[in-house]
């Protein structure tokens, strides 16, 4: 239809019209036939038995199984032919029976991808899109080159194919550090600028740098132990701290202004071919002075450095390349290291522009090794970034502006080699030969990019000035230096591995400073991590972790083995990467939601609580779970988290140590209180009491530690208990001694009171000798006390009884003739066993009829008959001293 409507179709010959119509009809019929075939095949496939039980049922019949195998073979053959037609792999029959199905499926998927990709390409071509054209790339874009790792082989684009060179690497070169006039400072002290003369100065150099005597007073030059070196250095230079660490040209750079001619559009000055340009090698002081005079007369020159850092702790600047518009210079900075400060006259001249590429490291190397500073710097790397070029390397700029292919095979070569090979000499020369022309081109593009306005160019000058203000900072070793490297490696260490890593890191840093070797040469990072992870038990295991073995590791393997052994003695716990974090490297975020309960630690960590010691826990003194000392006040403001205080007061005893000693009941109660332990101490915030410091972040070890501590008493508590028991024993001994003394005194006083007292028998015998006369009461006997008075008698004497006030009967003397004297012989009497003067003669009829009479005491014995006048003490129990 489209052909009939087009003008081209109308202009065709009628015969060609017939041919075209027939072709269209044929294609339409072919499409209809193919569509019907696909539809019928789809319907037939849908009618086949479904996978599962239905297919397994039909598969059990031999006829159906044979038909399936035949159909599968035909289909596989057709698929192989289609895959071969499209250039795909078609070996579908030569596969293992176990994995054959998966391999066939992968082949079919790959073939479908290839066929669909071809279909897409053909459809794009039919739409007028030619996919064979090169993609549109930004201006100046270059595909990345394949870096050849070997230095002695050229790339495949060389004319003569693979050409070999000498391996320009020095293994047994004499160390240039030994020839330096000034000893390299590898001490663990901050870097102090080497400058002592300040040319082109607006602000004069501080007195610290101009006074040579002060500059020579360095801790490494003093014959003192290394431990005192830093302290002596700090004390001697305390008054010069601000001058020591300030940039010497800070004032000049802050007040630097870019001249107008530098902000205008220049005319690029073409470089000379290297073959036509003179190149001089400077290795004497006379040549260096002459070079400085030439540079001072120029308006700009290009600078680059070659540095070596593998066989030196801080690194060494081995070569300096300087290029002008007409001449190239290569300076041997190893030979002229102490005289390079002469070039400060040209390097700090604000009228002379110094062109660098990527000057971030070069500025630091110039300060560290040569004492040189740069004023009025232009960094082509910063200009490339401002222009948003595809790449910012010097290799790309050479290709983009000069169409020069640089060879970076010697970028990491050992630049300490002397004499310098010609290949390395030409490589070093090429780094600065084209740089001034690139500088002109970049200035032009910066102005064009900003429509002729100098704003973008001014920003490049400002960024270059900031690079000039950089100061070299010496790496300082601290106890936490290893954490930065461990964090970069992203390894999880336990306590033993982390301790080994820390000890190995300190050993490597110390040895590297002493031997003036890089840490990578002493012990590379991956080997140090391997040793820390494996923790070998033998020195041979340390050697096995290093391949190849560094020379200093082989020499110091015994010391390394002792360090690893020391690490293995540390308790094995899981260390947190933070610990960091433990030292403040990673800030801990405070939880926004407070605890819901006193033991809910799901939303906060133990470090979020304020650090409490056992004496600071806010528990009332005397409670069951209190560990506080008496008399200690609790500051409740310290409580920021929710801490539950115990409320059990079953055994609460208020001790008053100042008023007197505790009673036996109070001592026993206090012992019962001390025997109790708080089962919730594991949930209270702790610092160093209940949980080991190393086990603070390990849950399993923490549970183990707490379970042990709450079951067993602490050493301090056991000592208190032993002291209390000892005091109790001493008090018991003193009490028993006092009781025994009192008992002896009472016994002695009782014996003394019985010496002058006549017994009843003696009185009876005396009365018998007196002729039977009745014994009359003598007035002197009134008030005579018994030898053993009792408390009741004393009370009765103090408080007269009510019976004393009653009227007494007339006294009737007792008739002793009627008495039974057998009582005094020791025999028991039925009526009474005691003699009572107030009692009348025995009357049987009055027995048990005097309720008001005193009760009789049935105790018999050889007791005295003496009595108190006017009252009988019968019925009272005498409190005689015990024998």
PyMOL commands that set and color helices and strands:
alter all, ss='L'
color gray80, all
select helices_A, chain A and resi 2-5+7-10+14-46+53-59+62-85+100-126+176-179+207-210+212-216+219-221+226-236+238-244+250-254+260-263+274-276+285-296+337-347+359-370+380-387+394-402+422-433+435-449+455-468+481-489+495-515+519-522+525-534+539-544+551-555+557-568+579-583+606-608+614-616+636-638+664-675+681-683+699-711+715-753+760-769+779-781+791-798+802-805+816-818+821-825+844-846
alter helices_A, ss='H'
color red, helices_A
select strands_A, chain A and resi 278-282+300-308+316-323+327-332+353-356+377-379
alter strands_A, ss='S'
color yellow, strands_A
deselect
rebuild
show_as cartoon
